Amino acid sequence: MAKEDYYELLGVEKGVDADALKKAYRKKAVQYHPDKNPGNKEAEEMFKKVSHAYEVLSDPEKRVAYDRYGAAAFEGGGGVPRGPGGFGGGGGSGGFHDPFDIFREVFGQQGGGGGGGIFDEMFGGGGGREGGRDGADLRYDLEITLEEAARGVEKEISFRKAMACDRCDGSGAEPGSKRVTCPTCRGHGQIRRSGGIITFTQTCPTCGGAGTKVEKPCTQCRGEGRVAKNTKLNVRIPPGVDTGSRLRSSGNGEAGMAGGQSGDLYIVLAVKEHELFERQGDDLFCEIPIKFTLATLGGNIEVPTLFGKASLKIPTATQSGTTFRLRSKGMPSLRGGHQGDQLVRVSVEVPQSLTGEQKKILEEFARVSGDAAEPTSKSFFEKAKKFF
């Protein structure tokens, strides 16, 4: 990934708070989401970059490291702190410490099927057990509606990944053949080379660090133990997720090699913009136009929510721009036990055309109420007097 400034990628200042950061990311994620830019590789790349930038800046520890060291804080070597609870992955496990992994339980079973989706390899596999190599973690970007985010939903996703070869059961050896000690490294997985007074240790080029090699490679996977296949997975998305939420499906990444463990699959969510509601944390906001007669006389109206209709009382003499709160009609909290509110702001509509009778009645009202003589409010007039 190119080392652009993460703050510039998200279009925010360095001291931005968490809410403004999330709002900026949501806007960028929607702008560059591959589903809105089919076939646009540049947009797809930008989506990955802004997602990575948000992953770093939304975590306090990672953000401190980035502000101090830049992108080097998340690269191997260089003396940058990467200790427990820190900012990088573990050594040979093939996984990584993920402070954003808000869900530990996810999913159904996988099966065969067609490919598709926006899908890319996130992390290379590390060392596995008995000299094997763990499979890579994978990422899948999934867009859902606000209604689905509010209620929770089950989605079937399709993608392509490296899976254990069914001919050799992942061993890489042709049936009837077996694995033997690597003759180059003699089972150590590494070889040593001398460069004058310095001795270098490097991964064995013959066995790739496994310490063993097959006598006769499998004819289907050519000795790798894995083949690329299309697969499907049912994903259960809990209520309350937001753009940037990540779901982890343990063991559903790429298959390991030579006995290594499978990687994990990470589903990164993007919530579509809604035509009526705007999300503000767990609260929802919407604006509803009402007739000036209702604003003047008061009454009850029905307003839409994500969970059906709700009754809203409009008091007498309600002013345009007044905001009302519908308790527990917003988004459910991911942690449970709480539901946000829905904020409804009313705007008073002025009729654009009047019949003769309507105009006559309003003119009489203006005369009786004194509006014809004083078309602006007294409070405003008192403040504005000094300018005349």
N, C-alpha and C positions, 0 to 999 in steps of 0.2 A: 504494500500500500504506500502510495506517495506520501511524503512527510509534509503535507500542508499544515498550516496552523489550524488546530482544531476549533479555536474560537471563530476564526474567519470562515471555516467551513459551515458553521452553524449560524453565522451572521450575528454574533453577540459580542459584547465587551468582556474583558477578562474577569471583572468582578460580578458577573451576572448571577442572580440567585437561582435556586433550584426550579422554581415554578416557571420563570421566564426561559430558563434553559430547556425545560421540557416542551414549552409552547413553541420555541424556535425549532426544536428538533421535529416536532409533530408536523410543522409547516413544511420543512425540508423533505421529510420522509414522504409526505403526500405528493410533493412536487416531483420527486425523482423515482417514485415507486415504479418498478418494472411493469406492473399491470397497467399503469397509465402511459407507459412509454414502450410499448411492445417493439422488440427488435432494436431498441436504441441502447447500444452497448455503453455509450458515454453516460446516459442517465443511470443505467444499472450500476456502473462503477461509482458514480456520485452517491447513489443510495448506500452502497457499501461503506463509502468513506464517511458520510455523515452519521451512519449507524455506529461505526467504530468510534468516531469522535464523541458521540453522546455516551457510549459505554464508559469511556474514560472520564469525561468531565462530570458525569452524574454521580460518580462514586467519590466521596471525600478523600479517601486515601490515594486513589489513582490520580485525582486532580492535583493534589499537593505534589505528587511525584512528577506529573507532567509540567506543572508550573515551574518546578525547579530544574528538571533535566530535559524537558521536551520529550519527543517521541523515543529518545534513547532509553527512557525509563522502562520501556516495555520490550527491549531487545536484549538478547543474551550478551553477557560479558560487560566490559566497560566499568565494572565496579559500582554500578548503580544498585541500590538496595532492592532485593527481590525476595526477602525472607518470608517467614510464615505470616499469612494474612496480608502479604505484600501485593506486588503488582504483576507477577509473572506466573507461568505455569510450573508445575512440578517437573522434576527431571525426567525419569524414564517411564512415567505412567501413561503418557499419551493424552492425558486429560489436562485440566487447568483449574486453578482456584477461581471460582466465578462468583463474586459478590452480588451479581445481578440475577443469579439463579433463584428466583422467588418461588418456583414450584419444583418440588422434588418428586411429586407424583404426577404422572401424566396419563398414560396412554393404553391403547388397545393393542391388538396383534397385527403384525405385518403379513402381507401375502403377495402374490404375484400380481402383475398388471402393467399398465402402460406408464410411460415416463411423463415428465412435465414439471412445471413449477420453476420458480427462481431458486437455484440451488448451487451452493459452492462449498468447496472444502475449506474448513476454518483453520485446522491445526494439524500438523503432521504427527504421525504416530511415534511413540517412544518405544523403549525397550520393553519387551513382555517377559513372561515367565519362560524359563528353560531356553533362553536365547532367542525367543520369538520377538516379533515386532507388533506392538499394539496398533490397531486401526486408527485412522484419523477421525477427529470430531467433524461433524458436518453441520451446515446451516441451511435452513429453509425459511424464506420470507413469505409470510401469509397475511393477506389483507382481509379484514372482516368489517361488518357494518357496526354502527353504534348500537343497534338493537341486539345484535349477537353478543357484543361486549357487555351489555346490560344483563342479559338473561343467561349467558353461557351457551355454548353450542358445541356440537361434535362435527368435525370436518374430516373428510378423507383427503389425504394428500398423496400425490404420486411423484416419485423421483427415481433417479438412477444412482446406484452406488456399487462399490466393490463388495461382493458377497462370497462366502466360502464355496469353493468349487465342489459340486456334488459328485464329481467323478473320483476325486482323491480325498474327499472329506476335509479339504483344507490343508492337507499335508504337503502338497506340491509334488508328491511322488506318484508315479504311475502305479496302478494297482499291481501288487506282486513285488514291487520294488520297495526300498526302504531308505531311510536317512542314515548317513554315515558321517563320521567325524571329518570336518573339513581338513584336507591335507595341507592347505596353505597356512592356517593359523593354529592347527592341531587342536581345535575345539575351543580356543580362547576367544574367538570373535574379533580379535585385534592383532595387529602385527606391529613390530617395532622396527623403526628405521634409524640408522645413525647418520647424523649430519655433522661430522667433526666431533666436537666435545659435547654436542647436544644430541640426545636420543629422542625421537619423535614416536608417539604411539598413534596409530590410526585404525579406523574400521577396516576389517579384512575385506578386500575387493572381491574375493571369491564367494564368500557366504553372506556378505552384507552385515556381518556382526552376529549372525545366528550361531556360529560355531559348528554348524552341521550343514551338509548339502545332500541333495537326493542323488541316489545312484542313477535313476532314470527319471527325468522330469515328466510330469503328467502331460499328456498330449492335448488336454483341453485347456488348462490354465498355463501351460508352458513352465511349470515348476513354481509359479508364484503362490499357488494355493487359493487364489481368488479370481473371480471373473465379474465383469460389470453386468448388472442385471437391473431391470425395472422392478420397482417394488411399490407397495401401497401401505399406508399407515392411517389408522383412525386416531385422531387427536381430539381429546376432550379439553375444551377451553373454558375455564371457570369464569363466573360472572365477575365483572369489575376490572378486567384487564384494560390496558391503555396502549397507545402507540409506544413502542419501545419495550413492552413486556416480553420476557423470554421464557419459553417453556423448554424444559429439558427432558428428553426421552433417553434414559440410560440404556446403552448397548445397541442403539439403533443407528449408530454411525457406520463407518466402514469396518468390515471384518478385519481381524488381526491376521498376521502371517506367522506360520510355524508355531502355532499355539498361543500367539499373543491375543490379548483381549480386544473385543470390539470397541470402537469409539462411541461417543454419544451424539445424538442429534439435537440441535437447538432450533426451535421454531421462534422466529422473531416476528412479532405482530405489528401491524399498522392498522389503525382504525380509520375508516373512511370519514370524510367530512359529511355532516348531516345537513339536509336542506332546511331544517327548522331549528335544531338544537345546537348549541355550542357548549362544549364541555369545559368546566373549570374545576379541575380536581375531581372530587366526587359529586360536585353540584352540576346541574344543567341550567342553561340560560336560554330563554327564548323571548321574542318580542311579538305582541299580539295587538293589531289595530282594533279599536272599538269606536262605536258611533258617539258623536258629541252629546247626543241625548242621553245615552247610557252613562257617560261620564258625569253629566250634570245631575241626572235624577237618581243614579245608582241602580243596582240590580244584580242578578246572578248570571254568569255565563259558564259554559263548558269549555275547558281548555284541554288540548291533547297532552298526554305524557307518553313515555316509552312503555308504560304498563296499562294503557287505556285512558279513558276520559276522567277528568276531575272537575268538580264544581268550584268556581272562584267567585267570591262576593266582591262586587265593585261598590265601594261606599259612595254616597252622595258627594258631588263636587270633587271627583277624582281628577287630578291634573295630569296632563300628558307627561310621560316619563316616569310616572309612579311605578315602583317595583314591588311586587307581592311575592311572598314565599310560600310554596307548597311543601310542607314537611314530608320527608322520606319519599319523595317522588323522583329523586336523582339516581345516581349510579351506586350500586352496592360496593362496599369496601372489600378489597381483596382479603383483608384480615378477618372479615366477618363481623357480625354483631353491630353493624352500622350501615346506614344508607344515607346518601347525600340528599339535598333538597333540590327542588326546581324553582328557579327564579323567573318570574313572569313580569316583564316590563310592558306597560300598556302605552300605546300612542293613540291620541285622539284624532280621528279622521274628520276633516272639514268637507262638507258636501261640495262637489265641483259644479253641480247644476241644480237649480231650484225651479219648481213650477211657480206660476204666478201666485197661487194661494200660499205656498210655503214661504215665498219671499215676503208677502204681505204680513204673515204671522210673525216672522222674524223681525221685520221692521217695527211692528207694534211692540214686540218684546224689547227691542233696543231702546225704543222711546220710553216705555214704562220703567225700565231698569236704569235709564240714564246712560246707556252705552253709547248712544249717538253723540252725546256731549262730551263724554270722557271715554274714548276708544281704548286707552291703555290703563293699566292698573295704577292706583294711587301710589303704591309703594315704589313702582318703577319711576313714576313721574317725579316723586320727591327726590329720588337719587339723580335723575337726569336734568333737573331744573337748572343746575349750575352751568350746564353746557349751552343753554339758550340765551 
